[in-house]
């Protein structure tokens, strides 16, 4: 099932809290739905993410999906490996497939996210 | 009004293999099984099978069958005077618009088999039948005919094993028996750029043929998604996307299947005039720097929109986007720098002459 140490949103993104920062990626369910990822369009260091708004796009051969910010913050790191190996998102959605690391603007927003148990149930309903 | 989707004889096979199904040409078809890129690579490196049972098969017989078809298609059917030969062609209307692209096989004395696009079955059948003289019989065999494509560098070896003999030569068709029991026609043609065959069989035998092919570990089931990436890498056009009835074959880059050396055929005058004057717009290949180009995306030159993407996809072989688009003839030179607007940003696109991929089991 989905990692217990992460929090999730309805757009199938996960958040790993690291002190006052958070690492963001998409869930295993999301990568499976998308198919083989061929491009990811990510923000740059310094860009500001607003919760609920799009911060990038992820493309497979057949589809394009927007990435929605699960929490607000400023980008401090971007996973550049995804330029040459976007398929990491498919093979390791929770590890090598991480997308951006942000400095949290409002840690209270984390309370609005689902636990892994809640997310498992959410996915079971969607599928 | 929702119309019910048709199913090929292999529908249950696809479900059993866990295929993701989508509507296509009125049929419920598999778009992918393991994944588009995996399937694409399987065809380029080993072998893949495609359910193309939805396509149309027509048979035309009679003393005047040759003359009648020669007057209907643009290519010269004298190229298939030899029994068992096949030729790719388009069929145009009086305005030179492409009704469909198809392959004509010389299957017997006074007899021809035509394999055409599923999406144009009804239009083609009506058009051909309406233009045949008395005494030339037309039969739409599509419902009782199955078609399965086996393509890839291992395909010929596999079909040789299954049929007990070498398949016919490239662009020929021949009878065969698979597993010493199933009677089929093997056509050494395809839409992937790899060597292989298209297996014509009785619709009721399609599941058995499909399973025989998949009994080989080297063979992977492949869906419409991979079919599209494979054909686009080769620069093969898709009717409905790269051309349609509003477009002539000269503009579509298909001048090579329009023969002015033969006699009268529908559309000849218009096409001769376009060939003479040169088309105003041409279908070009585009090599894209970033992202996946998709149908309808604007194509720009110096910031001005000059066309839209016709076909677009990610090339698994090249690992970047590739596309086709109609642009003004002056911008059709390979090397011309254009841009494609992909949703929120512009990416650079360079005109290339297809095929995008050149080293395959057919062209190595």
Interface residues (C-beta under 8 A of the other chain):
Chain A: X35 X36 X38 X39 X41 X57 X59 X60 X61 X62 X64
Chain B: X31 X32 X35 X36 X37 X38 X225 X229 X290 X291 X292 X294 X313 X314 X319 X343
